[in-house]
Amino acid sequence: MRVTVWNEYRHEKQNPVVSGIYPEGIHAAVAAGLRANGVTDVRTVTLDDPDQGLPPDVLNGTDVLVWWGHRAHDEVSDALAAAVAARVNLGMGLVVLHSGHFSKPFKRLMGTECTVRWRADGELERIWTVDPAHPIAQGVPAYFELPREEMYGEPFEVPPPDELVFLSWFKGGEVFRSGCCYRRGRGRIFYFRPGHETFPTYHDATVCKVIANGVRWARPAVIEAGPMLNVKMPPIEAI
């Protein structure tokens, strides 16, 4: 399983609080969490890399793409967003983290605005496992807590998830669908909410386990080599 972690890598360069938490970038922390959970074939790329980190050979050599973005969504080219969505439809898995809900690839695949209510006050988030039998919930407790996180509140303007694995409650009283599974074409998508850049969320062992489980769940059985086409089919039996 070949995993690519994509990060816009802007906050870490400009905000000393973020660089203090993630000195090698959020992408490096996510990759380290994957490796610690047995996902070993992991590479990291960023927005400022050539071809915005995902030239055709990298994208086509990826089985599961993990995406973190926030302030630079508009800098991602429409062509790259279309290429990612096309690759998902052919079978590539996609794991979208935190503010990646507003990224171009995720919005394209959802077909909605993907807006949320939010508040970045660093409050307690309690994440409930609402589908303990789901593969992404393997080894995850009935609930776990993050002492400081950004609040996301409903309504979350996405299509109803095919499967809902986690539900968040915040100290301020809001709830949020924080672990959503989708299928698009032959590909699987997992959206996982936690991960605001000014908090050490991606150093949390349970968060890292969930992301690794999500990557394994999204892993394709097969990825088609080319675009899916309408093909005229001869009859199997005499008409």
N, C-alpha and C positions, 0 to 999 in steps of 0.2 A: 504494500500500500504506500503510494507516494503522496505525501502531504506537503502542501505549500501554504505557509502562513504569510498573508499580505497585510501590511500595515502602512498607513499613510506617513507615519513617522514625522510628525510636525510638532506636536506638543512637547515631546522629549527634547527637541532642539531649542525650544523657545521658552519653556517654563521650567525654572529650576526645581519646583516642587515635583513635577512629573519626572524630570531626569534623576532626581534623588531617589525616587521609588523604582524607576525603570532605567538604570544607567545605560543599558544596552538596547533599550527600546522595548515597547510592549510586545512586539513580535518575538523578541528573544525570550521574554518571560513565558509567553504562550508556548513557544517551541520547547522550552525547558520542561514545562509542565507535561507536555505530550510525551517527551522522552522518559520522564520519570514514571509515566503510566504505561510504558511498553510500546509506544508508537515511535519507532526509531528512525524511519526514513523521512526526515523533516527538513525542509529548507525554508529560508525566510527571504522575502522580497519586500521592497518598499516603493512608494509612489514615485520617488525621485530616481529610481533605477531606470536604465534604458527600457523604453517601451512601457513605462509606468509599472515595471516589475514583472509584467506578464507577456513577454513576446510569445509568438505561437509555439515555439519549441517547449517553453516552460509550461504554458497553459495546457498544451496537448500532452505533456508528460506528467500531469497532475491528476491523481485519482480523487482527492478531496482537497478543496480550497477553503482555508479559514480566513475570514475577512474582518479587519477592524479599521474603521474610519470614523471621522467626526467632523473636523473643521474644513476639510478639503474635498468634500464630496463632489463639488462642481468642477474640480480640476481633473477628475477621472473622465476620460474621453467617452463619448457616446459609443464609439467603435469598440472600445475595450469592454464596456458594459454589455454590449450586444454579443461580443465574443464569449464572455463568461456565461451569459444566459444560454447561448446556443450550446456551449459545452455541457451545462447542467442538463439541458433537454436531451443530450446524447447519452447521459449517464453519470457525469461527474458529480460527486457530492459537494455540497456547499454548507459550511458552518459559519453563520453570521453572528458576530458578537456585539453586544451593547448598542452603541450609536450607529453601528452598521445597518440598523433598521432603515436608515434614511439614505443609504448608499444607492447609487444608480443601478447596480446589478440586482439588489434585493427588490427595489421598487419595480423594476422591469418584470421580474419574475412574479411578484405579487399582483401587479396590475392595479395597485391602489396607492394612495399618498403615504401610507405607513406612518402617519403622525401619531404623537403621544402627548400626554401631559407630563411635565417634568419639573423637578425642583432639586437643585444641587446643594443641599444643606448638610450633607454628611450624616444622615440618620440611619437607624437600624433597619436592615432588610431581613425579613424572615422568609425563607424560600421553602415552600411546602412541596413534597413529592406527591403529586396527585395521581400518578399512574406508576405505582411501585413495580409493576410487572413489566414495564417497558425496558428494552435493552439499555437505553440511555440512563435509566435509574439504577442500573446494576451497581451494588456496593454503596449507594447513596442513602443516607438516613431518611427517616420520615420527614424531617425538616432540618435545615441548617441555617445559621445566621451569619450575616456580615455586619460588623459593628458600625461601619460607616459606608454609605453608598449614596449615589444619586437616586432620587425617586423618579420612577416612571409610573404614570397612572393611566387607567382606562378613561376613555375608549382608546384602544390601540387599533388604528385604522388599517387592518389587514384582513384578508379573507379568514373565515373560521379555520383554525388549524385542523389538519387531518387527524392529528393526535396532540394532546396537550399533556406534557410530562411534569411541568413545574408551574406553580402559582406563587407570586410574591405578595407579601404584606409588608407595609412600611409603617414606621413609628407614627407618621402623620395621619395614618388611617386608610391610605389608598391600597388598592390591590392591582395586580398586573399579571397578564399571561406571559410568564417569563421563560417558558421552555416549549416552543412551538415547532411541530414537525409538519413538513409539506412534501408533496411529490409533484414534480413538474417534468412532463415527458418521462424519460427513463431515470431521471435524477432525483435524489433526496436532498432536502434542505432542513437544517436545524437552526432555529434562532434561539440564542441564549442571552438573556438580558444583562446580567451583572458585568461590570468592567469599566466604570468611570475612571478616567486617567489619573485623577489626583488621589486615588485610594489604592491600596495594595491588593486589589481583588485577585489579580492573576498570580499572586503568591499563596493564595488560599488552597489547601490541599483538596478540598471537596470541589471547588470550582474547577481545578485542573482535572480531576477525575471525570466530572461531567463533560468537559470539552473533549477529553479523550474518548469517552463513551460515545459522544455525538459523532466524532470522526469515524469511529468503527461502524456505527449505525449507518452513516451516510456512504460508506464505502460501496462502490458499484460492483455488481457481479460481472458486468461487462460494459464497456463504453464503445458505442458504435464508431467506426472509423471515419464516417462522413455524414453529411446532413441526411436527415430522414426525408424521403421523397414519396410522392404519390406514384405508385407503380401499378400498371395494369396487370392483372393476374389472370391467367387462363384457368378454366374450371378444372377442379380435381376429378370430377366425374362427368360423364356425358350429360349434356343438357337436353 
